[in-house]
Structure formats: C-alpha cells, structure tokens
Amino acid sequence: MENAENKKVRFGLVGRDISYSFSKGYFTQKFHDLKLNDHSYENFDLAKIEEFEHLIKTNTNIKGFNVTIPYKQAVMPYLTELDEKVKKIGAVNTIKVGEKGLKGYNTDAYGFQKSFEPLLKPHHQKALILGTGGASKAIAFVLGELGITHTFVSRNPDKDQLSYNDLTQKIMETSTVIINCTPLGTHPNVTVKPNIPYECITSNHLLYDLIYNPSKTAFLAAGESQGAAIGNGQRMLEFQAEKAWEIWCKE
C-alpha cells in the first residue's frame, strides 16, 4: 500500500483518540469514487493541541483538515484567519490551508441544520443541549437561527446553564427538543446514556444525538420507547463533510 505521505494532495482529521473516525473512511471512499488517486486522508491523533504547530511545519503538502473532539476551540489560536460564522459560533471543525495561512470554518452548523430541520414540528420551540463542548456551540447557533430557545445542561454548569439534577418534570415537558452533544453512548460504550429523566419524555419530544455509531444510541432508544421522534448524527456528518470538501476545493 502506498504511504499517504507520498500523495500529492493530503487531507486529515485532527483530534484525540480518533481511530473510530467517520471522516477517514468517508473521504477515502470519496477520493476512490472520484478517481483522485493522488489524494489521501489521514488521522492525526494529537495527545495535546500544542502538537498541531509541529504537524503544520513538517507536512507542507496538507491542503485541509477536519477538527474533532477535543480541539474545536483549542485549535483556533493557531489559525491565521477565521470565517465570519466561526466568530459567531466560537468553534472550528474545518481548516483550509492556503498561501496566506490557515483559515478556520465551521461546517458542523451547516450539517446539523440540514439534517435537523426535516425532523422539526411546530411545537418544537424549546430545547435542551446536553454538553457544552465545541460541537454544542454550533448546535446552539443553529437553534438560534431557527428561533428555538435553548438551555445548556452540564455536569459542571456555568451561569444560565442547568445541571442534570435540575431537570424537573416541568422542564422536561416544556423542552420538547433534547440534543445530545456528549460522547456518552459512543461505541464501544453503547449502554451508557446521559442522566436525564427519560420517564418524562413523551410523543411530543424530538431526541437528536450527534453520535452516529451506534446508529441508535441508548439515549435514542430510551426516548423512542417513550414515543419520541429520534435522529442521529450520520446525515449531519455527511452534510458537513461535503461542505468541507466544497471549502477545500474553492479557489
């Protein structure tokens, strides 16, 4: 097998513990289908974000990156320029490498909105966002664009956020959209789920999980058993990946 470093046009994913990554398989298949034999996609598993600077300096033929947990915010100081939407969201998941340096974009918001909007009903007016990491910022941005009020739920809540112990029956009944932005339930830990009162979920609820493996997490299964509509992160990832490719290919 030809070494990816010998390819003329390289792309990759920056994150930590990312052997499970969706992106490498997706883009490797895409390059094969498009007969882009000089293109490659690699995982760059960094123990700490400070390693990113060395990665850039020693790999001059990389044209773009995706960025995942836990570096969507931490990578921003290393970039030359930020897209206007990134400035509003506060997180980067796509980087274009150009002659003028590194420009950060956020395609999570695009991918989420494209996959989320078809699931919405008129009564889905209020949401709980479980988790406060980089991906949750894109979710909050989209909800704001859609006119859906939202509250963050965290194990260590800041001001204006809720803890999991704060989730009363009234809060659950009025928050008819619940979005899991935590890694809880990701393969191989498939029996784990966020600690919310699932008994308060009804057929009025929509549960959305950014996780795609497994396709039906314990979080989604618990909601579905209560009659809720559910959706996972597979289509979001596909949409955001295509938007990233569009960004990398444009002049």
C-alpha positions in Angstrom: 0.0 0.0 0.0 1.3 3.4 -0.9 2.3 5.6 2.0 -0.2 8.5 2.4 2.7 10.9 3.0 3.8 10.3 -0.6 0.5 11.5 -2.0 0.5 15.0 -3.6 -2.7 16.2 -2.1 -3.3 15.3 1.6 -6.1 16.0 4.0 -6.7 14.8 7.5 -8.5 14.8 10.8 -7.1 16.5 13.9 -8.4 15.1 17.3 -7.6 12.8 20.1 -8.4 9.1 20.3 -9.9 9.2 16.8 -9.3 5.7 15.4 -13.1 5.3 15.2 -13.4 8.4 12.9 -16.1 8.7 10.3 -14.1 11.2 8.2 -11.2 9.0 7.1 -13.4 6.3 5.7 -15.8 8.8 4.1 -13.1 10.8 2.3 -11.0 7.7 1.3 -14.1 6.3 -0.4 -14.9 9.7 -2.0 -11.4 10.0 -3.4 -11.6 6.5 -4.8 -15.0 7.2 -6.4 -13.7 10.4 -8.0 -10.5 8.6 -9.1 -8.4 11.1 -7.3 -5.5 8.7 -6.9 -3.1 11.4 -5.7 -5.4 12.4 -2.8 -5.2 10.9 0.7 -7.0 11.4 4.1 -5.2 10.6 7.4 -5.9 10.7 11.1 -3.7 13.0 13.1 -4.2 11.8 16.6 -2.7 14.5 18.9 -2.1 14.0 22.6 -2.2 17.7 23.1 -3.1 20.7 20.8 0.5 22.1 21.0 1.5 19.2 18.6 -0.5 20.9 15.9 2.1 23.5 15.2 4.8 20.8 14.6 2.3 19.0 12.3 1.9 22.0 10.1 5.6 22.8 9.9 6.6 19.3 9.0 3.8 18.5 6.5 3.7 21.1 3.8 1.5 19.2 1.3 -1.6 19.1 3.5 -4.4 21.1 2.0 -7.1 20.9 4.7 -8.1 19.5 8.0 -11.2 18.5 9.8 -11.1 19.0 13.6 -12.9 17.0 16.2 -13.0 16.4 20.0 -11.4 18.0 22.0 -9.8 20.6 19.8 -12.6 22.6 18.1 -11.9 25.6 20.3 -8.3 24.9 21.2 -7.1 25.0 17.6 -8.3 28.5 16.9 -5.2 30.4 18.2 -3.1 28.5 15.6 -5.1 29.8 12.7 -4.4 32.8 10.5 -8.0 33.7 9.8 -11.5 32.8 10.9 -14.6 32.7 8.8 -17.3 35.1 10.0 -19.6 32.2 11.1 -16.8 30.8 13.2 -16.6 34.1 15.0 -20.2 33.9 15.9 -20.1 30.2 16.9 -16.8 30.0 18.7 -15.6 26.7 17.3 -13.8 25.4 14.2 -14.2 22.0 12.6 -12.7 22.6 9.2 -9.4 24.2 8.2 -8.3 25.3 4.7 -4.6 25.6 4.2 -3.7 28.3 1.7 -0.9 30.5 0.6 -1.8 33.1 3.2 -2.0 30.6 6.0 -4.8 28.6 7.8 -8.4 29.7 7.7 -10.9 28.2 10.1 -14.5 27.3 9.2 -17.5 25.6 10.9 -19.4 23.1 8.8 -21.0 21.5 11.8 -23.7 24.1 11.9 -24.5 23.5 8.2 -24.6 19.8 8.6 -26.7 19.9 11.7 -29.3 22.3 10.3 -29.6 20.2 7.0 -30.2 17.0 9.0 -32.3 18.5 11.8 -34.8 20.7 10.1 -36.8 17.9 8.4 -37.4 16.4 11.8 -39.0 19.5 13.3 -42.7 20.0 14.2 -44.4 23.3 15.0 -44.4 22.6 18.7 -40.6 22.1 18.9 -39.9 25.5 20.3 -37.6 24.9 23.2 -34.5 22.7 23.5 -32.1 21.3 26.0 -28.5 20.9 24.8 -26.7 18.1 26.7 -23.0 19.0 26.9 -21.0 22.2 26.4 -18.1 21.2 24.1 -17.2 22.6 20.7 -20.0 20.8 18.8 -22.6 22.2 21.1 -21.7 25.7 20.1 -22.7 25.0 16.5 -25.9 23.4 17.7 -26.8 26.5 19.8 -26.0 28.7 16.8 -28.4 26.8 14.6 -31.2 26.7 17.2 -30.9 30.5 17.5 -31.1 30.8 13.7 -34.3 28.7 13.7 -35.9 30.6 16.6 -35.7 27.7 19.0 -34.8 28.8 22.6 -32.2 26.6 24.2 -30.6 25.8 27.6 -27.3 24.0 28.1 -27.2 21.1 30.5 -23.8 20.3 32.0 -22.2 18.2 34.8 -20.5 21.5 35.8 -22.9 24.2 34.8 -22.0 27.8 34.4 -24.3 30.7 34.9 -27.6 30.3 32.9 -26.9 26.6 32.5 -28.6 23.6 34.2 -27.2 20.6 35.9 -28.6 17.2 35.3 -30.1 17.3 38.8 -32.1 20.5 37.8 -34.1 18.7 35.2 -37.6 18.7 36.7 -40.7 17.2 35.1 -41.9 20.7 34.1 -38.6 21.5 32.4 -38.6 18.2 30.6 -42.2 18.6 29.4 -41.7 22.1 28.0 -38.3 21.3 26.4 -39.6 19.2 23.6 -36.2 19.0 21.8 -33.3 17.3 23.5 -29.9 17.2 21.7 -27.0 15.0 23.0 -23.7 16.7 22.3 -21.8 14.5 24.8 -19.8 11.4 23.8 -21.9 9.2 26.1 -23.1 6.1 24.3 -20.4 6.1 21.6 -19.2 2.6 20.5 -17.9 0.6 22.3 -19.7 2.0 25.5 -23.1 1.6 23.9 -25.1 1.0 27.1 -24.2 4.5 28.6 -26.5 7.5 28.2 -26.9 11.0 29.6 -28.6 11.0 33.0 -31.9 12.7 32.3 -35.4 11.7 33.5 -36.5 9.6 30.5 -39.8 8.8 32.1 -40.8 12.5 31.4 -40.3 12.1 27.6 -43.5 11.9 25.5 -44.5 11.6 21.9 -44.2 15.4 21.7 -40.4 15.1 22.0 -37.7 15.0 19.5 -34.4 13.5 20.6 -31.3 14.1 18.4 -27.9 12.5 19.0 -24.7 13.8 17.4 -23.3 10.2 17.8 -23.6 8.0 14.7 -22.0 4.8 16.0 -24.2 3.0 17.0 -26.9 4.3 14.8 -29.4 4.1 17.7 -27.7 5.0 20.9 -29.1 4.1 24.4 -30.2 7.8 24.6 -32.2 7.5 21.4 -33.6 4.1 22.3 -34.8 5.3 25.7 -36.6 8.3 24.0 -38.1 6.1 21.3 -39.5 3.8 23.9 -41.4 6.8 25.3 -42.8 7.6 21.9 -40.4 10.3 20.9 -39.2 11.0 17.4 -35.4 10.4 17.1 -32.5 11.3 14.8 -28.8 10.5 14.8 -25.6 12.3 13.6 -25.0 10.3 10.4 -26.5 12.7 8.0 -25.1 15.6 9.8 -21.6 14.2 9.3 -22.2 13.6 5.6 -23.5 17.1 5.1 -20.6 18.7 7.0 -18.1 16.6 5.2 -19.4 17.7 1.8 -19.4 21.3 2.8 -15.8 20.9 4.0 -14.8 19.4 0.6 -16.5 22.4 -1.1 -14.4 24.8 1.0 -11.2 22.9 0.3 -11.9 22.9 -3.5 -12.8 26.5 -3.9 -10.1 29.0 -5.0 
